[in-house]
Amino acid sequence: MVLQILHQVLQSRSEFSDGAQRSTDQIKSQWQSPSAILPILLIVAGDIVGGALDQLSGPGIVPVVFSFGWVSYAHKAFVSAIGVHRLLSEPQAGDGDSKMINVDTGRKAKNRSTVLRRVIRDLEYWKPKEAKEAEERRKKGNRGDIERAMNGRHRSRQTAENAGEGASEKDDDDDASNGLRILIFDASSKGQQGHPSYDRVWCSGIAIAILQLGIASIPFGLHGEWLTLMITGIGNILAFTTGALPQFGKEKWWRCKEKSWKTIALTKDNSTTEYDEIVVIRSMGIGLDLEDMASGSQSQAFRGQRWNQTTLRKGGGESPTLWPWTRFATGFLAACWIALLIMVAGFRGSSWYLLATGAIGLVQNAFVAGAPRTPDAQGLHLQYQEMIEEDTVGATLNIAEKRYPRLGSSLRKNLYSEVSKL
């Protein structure tokens, strides 16, 4: 009996040791070649890929590299092309929320343009040195003067209340807003409007694509294993092909007539800064019609239309002529990404190299999606003219009106109606 119990104990310990060893071997095997996780990673983080395409898409090469998330994005793009007829992501709240004002007509509208929203979102990054210096001077101003002014107002109101006169509901010009700074830009002929210039964000995509191919070449050079290089190469080809779809540029620059003479003002919604900053862009006969551009992508105007050959012929450059091809292209690319996913699922080679290329691509795409850029890099080539900033909002509007007729009156009407005209 004792021997039987001892035998069972030893057998149990042996089974325990075998189970522990199997678990250790499984963990070791997974860390040596994490091939099982690769197909899962390809179907996550699709929003990051979409954000990178929103940032870089347009005419020419769009270097959004192969990374995790492309399979998810490809199928989302296919569904979007069929359902809502657009590839660009819908603007998110807080991402460059702004208003557009036509200075000549006084018309105010919400800015729905992806390009113009990014221009306003990144204003702190690219605004002229003069404006940055003015902001620094204001921050370093005499806080004692500000506190004394606030205390003086408080005493004046308290005296009025004690005298029975009541507190006045009317504030002076400075109460209407903390301050106003107007930045004037003209369209520039140094670059082709609607064609982005190359910047660090664009160049980084080319550099990372080359780096990925270099990493994927290591197992081929060491062991003759070429599948990692092939998957990375095919992934980058599919990624660059997706970015090259004309639909992206068509949505970004829809209805943008060239050689416009319009002047528009862009201002942030719900500004939390001490000063309101307004960007005024004058097309000057060489720029684009930014008022039409601010109305949004063509999907919002043509959604629900039934397209036929007559519609396509009459619509000219404004009709969604590329949409049927976009549906076909996104569907074909989605199928190609599924084929690549199947290839990755059966991959048993040097998984760490493939994991490295995907991870580097994901970091790159996240950088591209959030990186600030200049208007030139967004396709708006501008020349800075001047900054208008006075002690009060009313004085700033008056100077703006004198130098640029209808500018001050349009801003007063739409944004500062409570400021009295001096």
TIGU-262322 format. One record per residue (C-alpha): x, y, z; residue number from 0; residue in one letter. Coordinates in steps of 0.001 Angstrom, whole numbers, plus 500000, padded with zeros to 6 digits. Layout:
NODE     east    north       up   num   residuo
NODE        X        Y        Z   NUM         A
...
END
This chain:
NODE     east    north       up   num   residuo
NODE   500000   500000   500000     0         M
NODE   502785   502398   500935     1         V
NODE   504686   501532   497773     2         L
NODE   501570   502179   495674     3         Q
NODE   501050   505611   497239     4         I
NODE   504721   506431   496749     5         L
NODE   504499   505363   493104     6         H
NODE   501458   507625   492541     7         Q
NODE   503248   510562   494161     8         V
NODE   506313   510078   491992     9         L
NODE   504134   509721   488905    10         Q
NODE   502272   512937   489755    11         S
NODE   505547   514787   490262    12         R
NODE   506762   513472   486925    13         S
NODE   503576   514622   485176    14         E
NODE   503875   518011   486914    15         F
NODE   507449   518361   485729    16         S
NODE   506462   517392   482191    17         D
NODE   503623   519929   482179    18         G
NODE   505880   522658   483512    19         A
NODE   508476   521833   480877    20         Q
NODE   505852   521930   478121    21         R
NODE   504710   525362   479290    22         S
NODE   508281   526575   479394    23         T
NODE   508939   525210   475922    24         D
NODE   505799   526878   474557    25         Q
NODE   506745   530265   475991    26         I
NODE   510311   529855   474762    27         K
NODE   509115   528840   471307    28         S
NODE   506734   531806   471098    29         Q
NODE   509448   534271   472053    30         W
NODE   511879   532678   469632    31         Q
NODE   509413   532999   466746    32         S
NODE   506194   534925   467542    33         P
NODE   504502   533994   464281    34         S
NODE   501071   533387   465835    35         A
NODE   500619   537035   466815    36         I
NODE   501465   538510   463389    37         L
NODE   498068   537935   461693    38         P
NODE   496301   539491   464698    39         I
NODE   498492   542591   464585    40         L
NODE   497651   543165   460919    41         L
NODE   493972   543688   461759    42         I
NODE   494401   546228   464587    43         V
NODE   495334   549947   464558    44         A
NODE   493528   550689   461304    45         G
NODE   492683   554206   462535    46         D
NODE   496384   555061   462682    47         I
NODE   496803   554099   459037    48         V
NODE   493754   556189   458126    49         G
NODE   495143   559211   459965    50         G
NODE   498457   558908   458106    51         A
NODE   496675   558770   454749    52         L
NODE   494586   561821   455666    53         D
NODE   497812   563687   456362    54         Q
NODE   499900   562726   453318    55         L
NODE   497422   561859   450568    56         S
NODE   497309   564032   447477    57         G
NODE   499077   564280   444124    58         P
NODE   502253   562280   443639    59         G
NODE   503782   559549   445782    60         I
NODE   502173   559057   449199    61         V
NODE   504753   557347   451454    62         P
NODE   502484   555737   454043    63         V
NODE   504434   552566   454764    64         V
NODE   503510   548949   455454    65         F
NODE   502571   548428   459096    66         S
NODE   500157   546694   461407    67         F
NODE   496593   547828   460795    68         G
NODE   496583   547852   457007    69         W
NODE   494237   544871   456629    70         V
NODE   491709   546523   458930    71         S
NODE   491972   549863   457137    72         Y
NODE   491704   548333   453637    73         A
NODE   488352   546751   454416    74         H
NODE   487102   549839   456206    75         K
NODE   488009   551898   453114    76         A
NODE   486141   549467   450850    77         F
NODE   482996   549702   452980    78         V
NODE   483321   553500   453151    79         S
NODE   483705   553795   449372    80         A
NODE   480502   551813   448884    81         I
NODE   478458   553352   451689    82         G
NODE   479408   557004   452239    83         V
NODE   481435   557531   449058    84         H
NODE   484575   558849   450716    85         R
NODE   488003   557678   451803    86         L
NODE   489142   560552   454003    87         L
NODE   488198   560169   457646    88         S
NODE   485382   562260   459041    89         E
NODE   486753   565279   460961    90         P
NODE   486980   564585   464666    91         Q
NODE   485845   567052   467308    92         A
NODE   488766   569132   468513    93         G
NODE   490895   568391   465448    94         D
NODE   491169   571876   463962    95         G
NODE   487588   572957   464696    96         D
NODE   487238   576351   463055    97         S
NODE   484986   578766   461191    98         K
NODE   485449   580280   457751    99         M
NODE   484380   583850   456935   100         I
NODE   484224   585262   453433   101         N
NODE   485569   588772   453983   102         V
NODE   483911   590201   450859   103         D
NODE   480382   588906   451513   104         T
NODE   480480   588441   455288   105         G
NODE   479289   584845   454968   106         R
NODE   480285   582587   457883   107         K
NODE   480332   578781   457754   108         A
NODE   481855   575830   459529   109         K
NODE   485208   574762   458132   110         N
NODE   484812   571183   456878   111         R
NODE   487984   570973   454796   112         S
NODE   490582   568465   455951   113         T
NODE   493393   570678   454665   114         V
NODE   492163   573933   456206   115         L
NODE   491386   572261   459514   116         R
NODE   494964   570952   459671   117         R
NODE   496276   574429   458850   118         V
NODE   494421   575867   461839   119         I
NODE   495265   572924   464092   120         R
NODE   498996   573392   463459   121         D
NODE   498972   577196   463655   122         L
NODE   501163   577269   466766   123         E
NODE   503797   575298   464854   124         Y
NODE   504015   577320   461628   125         W
NODE   502849   580841   462462   126         K
NODE   505333   583649   461712   127         P
NODE   508163   584505   464074   128         K
NODE   506651   587952   464610   129         E
NODE   503469   586433   466027   130         A
NODE   505407   584051   468291   131         K
NODE   507495   586942   469632   132         E
NODE   504381   589029   470269   133         A
NODE   502848   586174   472203   134         E
NODE   505994   585761   474297   135         E
NODE   506060   589474   475078   136         R
NODE   502489   589349   476236   137         R
NODE   503136   586339   478468   138         K
NODE   506096   588141   480022   139         K
NODE   504106   591338   480558   140         G
NODE   503768   593091   483875   141         N
NODE   501344   590996   485875   142         R
NODE   501198   593688   488510   143         G
NODE   499565   596083   486033   144         D
NODE   496972   593468   485165   145         I
NODE   496183   592788   488813   146         E
NODE   495911   596521   489584   147         R
NODE   493553   597001   486638   148         A
NODE   491340   594130   487825   149         M
NODE   491324   595482   491390   150         N
NODE   490408   598934   490114   151         G
NODE   487431   597536   488200   152         R
NODE   486295   595622   491275   153         H
NODE   486433   598765   493447   154         R
NODE   484545   600803   490855   155         S
NODE   481752   598244   490654   156         R
NODE   481613   597946   494444   157         Q
NODE   481302   601732   494765   158         T
NODE   478498   601778   492224   159         A
NODE   476619   599068   494098   160         E
NODE   477025   600890   497430   161         N
NODE   475727   604088   495823   162         A
NODE   472630   602228   494633   163         G
NODE   473415   602703   490996   164         E
NODE   473579   598949   490293   165         G
NODE   476181   597079   488334   166         A
NODE   476351   597914   484678   167         S
NODE   475798   595053   482286   168         E
NODE   477861   596720   479601   169         K
NODE   481582   595984   479448   170         D
NODE   484197   597924   477547   171         D
NODE   486016   596687   474474   172         D
NODE   488556   594663   476436   173         D
NODE   485774   592668   478149   174         D
NODE   484446   591445   474833   175         A
NODE   487571   589406   474315   176         S
NODE   490950   589081   475930   177         N
NODE   492661   590202   472732   178         G
NODE   492878   589823   468985   179         L
NODE   495730   589137   466591   180         R
NODE   495177   589059   462816   181         I
NODE   497717   587371   460539   182         L
NODE   497575   588351   456856   183         I
NODE   498760   585942   454143   184         F
NODE   498678   586120   450350   185         D
NODE   498717   583174   447964   186         A
NODE   502238   582593   446678   187         S
NODE   503361   581752   443167   188         S
NODE   506467   579943   444443   189         K
NODE   504637   576618   444507   190         G
NODE   501763   575043   442605   191         Q
NODE   498597   575440   444623   192         Q
NODE   497070   572099   445564   193         G
NODE   500406   570285   445276   194         H
NODE   502067   569723   448671   195         P
NODE   505766   570394   449074   196         S
NODE   508098   567777   450493   197         Y
NODE   508849   568109   454190   198         D
NODE   510317   566007   456996   199         R
NODE   507081   564042   457385   200         V
NODE   506999   563044   453707   201         W
NODE   510719   562236   453575   202         C
NODE   510492   560124   456728   203         S
NODE   508084   557774   454964   204         G
NODE   510567   557099   452159   205         I
NODE   513379   556578   454667   206         A
NODE   511337   554132   456786   207         I
NODE   510271   552119   453724   208         A
NODE   513944   551676   452791   209         I
NODE   514780   550762   456404   210         L
NODE   512025   548134   456431   211         Q
NODE   513358   546508   453272   212         L
NODE   516845   546525   454780   213         G
NODE   515669   544756   457939   214         I
NODE   513660   542242   455900   215         A
NODE   516785   541482   453834   216         S
NODE   518758   540285   456871   217         I
NODE   517274   536740   457048   218         P
NODE   517699   536442   453284   219         F
NODE   521381   537341   453564   220         G
NODE   521974   535075   456560   221         L
NODE   519865   532013   455774   222         H
NODE   518473   532492   452276   223         G
NODE   514963   532989   453740   224         E
NODE   513276   535329   451234   225         W
NODE   509659   535247   452459   226         L
NODE   510156   538080   454989   227         T
NODE   511515   540335   452262   228         L
NODE   508699   539400   449894   229         M
NODE   505960   540093   452468   230         I
NODE   507510   543451   453386   231         T
NODE   507927   544411   449735   232         G
NODE   504376   543442   448788   233         I
NODE   503033   545244   451858   234         G
NODE   504763   548486   450882   235         N
NODE   503610   548183   447270   236         I
NODE   499991   547776   448417   237         L
NODE   500359   550647   450906   238         A
NODE   501791   553065   448330   239         F
NODE   499164   551995   445786   240         T
NODE   496360   552727   448241   241         T
NODE   497779   556184   448967   242         G
NODE   497994   556907   445235   243         A
NODE   494223   556536   444685   244         L
NODE   492994   559786   443039   245         P
NODE   489943   559812   445305   246         Q
NODE   491964   561209   448214   247         F
NODE   493057   564286   446283   248         G
NODE   489606   564667   444790   249         K
NODE   488101   564888   448266   250         E
NODE   490799   567225   449612   251         K
NODE   490661   569707   446736   252         W
NODE   487071   569333   445607   253         W
NODE   485587   572350   443799   254         R
NODE   488759   574387   444320   255         C
NODE   488687   576759   441392   256         K
NODE   492032   578203   440476   257         E
NODE   492901   581891   440121   258         K
NODE   490395   582974   442737   259         S
NODE   490207   586537   444097   260         W
NODE   488397   585673   447307   261         K
NODE   489640   586615   450761   262         T
NODE   488729   584356   453662   263         I
NODE   489358   584436   457399   264         A
NODE   489836   581319   459511   265         L
NODE   489374   581334   463273   266         T
NODE   489374   578589   465864   267         K
NODE   486171   577464   467547   268         D
NODE   486001   577922   471319   269         N
NODE   489518   579308   471595   270         S
NODE   490983   578718   475059   271         T
NODE   494050   580899   474482   272         T
NODE   494457   584363   475926   273         E
NODE   494376   585881   472458   274         Y
NODE   492142   585108   469506   275         D
NODE   494233   584556   466392   276         E
NODE   492623   584923   462992   277         I
NODE   494313   583782   459793   278         V
NODE   493354   585823   456727   279         V
NODE   494228   584356   453314   280         I
NODE   493941   586444   450136   281         R
NODE   493943   584369   446946   282         S
NODE   495077   587369   444841   283         M
NODE   494121   585787   441522   284         G
NODE   496679   582973   441840   285         I
NODE   495299   580986   444749   286         G
NODE   492447   578509   445144   287         L
NODE   488837   579172   446029   288         D
NODE   489145   578369   449726   289         L
NODE   485512   579195   450505   290         E
NODE   484330   576320   448341   291         D
NODE   487098   574157   449720   292         M
NODE   485928   574805   453292   293         A
NODE   482479   573442   452431   294         S
NODE   483860   569904   452657   295         G
NODE   484471   566860   450502   296         S
NODE   482375   565963   447505   297         Q
NODE   480722   563076   449358   298         S
NODE   478657   565574   451352   299         Q
NODE   477373   567289   448230   300         A
NODE   476747   564249   446039   301         F
NODE   475710   561720   448651   302         R
NODE   472600   559908   447533   303         G
NODE   472842   560964   443869   304         Q
NODE   472229   558463   441197   305         R
NODE   475131   558595   438786   306         W
NODE   474736   557943   435102   307         N
NODE   476655   558875   431980   308         Q
NODE   474725   562134   431578   309         T
NODE   475555   563150   435141   310         T
NODE   479214   562363   434596   311         L
NODE   479365   564361   431369   312         R
NODE   477577   567385   432806   313         K
NODE   479457   567351   436089   314         G
NODE   482879   567856   434546   315         G
NODE   485592   568212   437140   316         G
NODE   483059   568487   439964   317         E
NODE   481252   565207   439373   318         S
NODE   482343   562075   441207   319         P
NODE   483692   560445   438022   320         T
NODE   486292   558417   439883   321         L
NODE   483945   556889   442434   322         W
NODE   483083   553721   440480   323         P
NODE   486799   553117   439921   324         W
NODE   487484   553850   443570   325         T
NODE   485049   551136   444616   326         R
NODE   486705   548640   442310   327         F
NODE   490214   549672   443397   328         A
NODE   489463   549526   447134   329         T
NODE   487767   546142   446708   330         G
NODE   490732   544763   444768   331         F
NODE   493207   546131   447330   332         L
NODE   491165   544667   450194   333         A
NODE   491354   541253   448521   334         A
NODE   495124   541647   448089   335         C
NODE   495513   542489   451780   336         W
NODE   493530   539347   452686   337         I
NODE   495887   537296   450507   338         A
NODE   498851   538857   452298   339         L
NODE   497206   538097   455654   340         L
NODE   496886   534432   454667   341         I
NODE   500537   534409   453672   342         M
NODE   501533   535882   457047   343         V
NODE   499328   533378   458913   344         A
NODE   501271   530509   457347   345         G
NODE   504638   532171   457877   346         F
NODE   507128   530079   459860   347         R
NODE   510311   531952   459105   348         G
NODE   512170   534655   461020   349         S
NODE   509128   536192   462701   350         S
NODE   511072   538774   464697   351         W
NODE   512284   540482   461529   352         Y
NODE   508751   540722   460166   353         L
NODE   507496   541879   463553   354         L
NODE   510168   544585   463562   355         A
NODE   509202   545896   460111   356         T
NODE   505528   546063   461099   357         G
NODE   506259   547764   464421   358         A
NODE   508548   550354   462821   359         I
NODE   505882   551059   460213   360         G
NODE   503226   551492   462908   361         L
NODE   505377   553990   464814   362         V
NODE   506052   555858   461576   363         Q
NODE   502367   556039   460649   364         N
NODE   501461   557252   464138   365         A
NODE   504079   559994   463775   366         F
NODE   502733   560971   460353   367         V
NODE   499127   561081   461569   368         A
NODE   499871   563510   464383   369         G
NODE   502875   565504   463197   370         A
NODE   502368   569263   462712   371         P
NODE   503029   570564   459202   372         R
NODE   503266   573889   457400   373         T
NODE   500617   575069   454900   374         P
NODE   503111   574452   452060   375         D
NODE   503261   570786   453024   376         A
NODE   499442   570712   452957   377         Q
NODE   499353   572180   449436   378         G
NODE   498636   575821   450360   379         L
NODE   501567   577998   449321   380         H
NODE   501319   581266   451248   381         L
NODE   503372   584429   451649   382         Q
NODE   503226   586190   454997   383         Y
NODE   502364   589908   454787   384         Q
NODE   501825   591391   458215   385         E
NODE   500366   591069   461694   386         M
NODE   497701   593442   463008   387         I
NODE   497506   593688   466779   388         E
NODE   496492   596650   468946   389         E
NODE   495774   597145   472636   390         D
NODE   492052   596451   472268   391         T
NODE   489890   594342   470006   392         V
NODE   488058   597408   468692   393         G
NODE   491307   599160   467774   394         A
NODE   492590   596031   465991   395         T
NODE   489389   595757   463953   396         L
NODE   489544   599434   463022   397         N
NODE   493130   599178   461781   398         I
NODE   492244   596024   459836   399         A
NODE   489322   597822   458195   400         E
NODE   491489   600773   457146   401         K
NODE   494213   598621   455613   402         R
NODE   491973   595931   454144   403         Y
NODE   488444   597193   453369   404         P
NODE   485618   594955   454639   405         R
NODE   487960   592839   456762   406         L
NODE   487306   594603   460055   407         G
NODE   483567   594982   459411   408         S
NODE   483169   591305   458478   409         S
NODE   484982   590144   461610   410         L
NODE   483005   592571   463765   411         R
NODE   479714   591391   462306   412         K
NODE   480422   587664   462707   413         N
NODE   482641   587432   465767   414         L
NODE   482727   590680   467720   415         Y
NODE   479289   592219   467375   416         S
NODE   479421   593302   471041   417         E
NODE   482474   595486   470370   418         V
NODE   481440   599067   469697   419         S
NODE   482792   600732   466579   420         K
NODE   485100   603622   467427   421         L
END
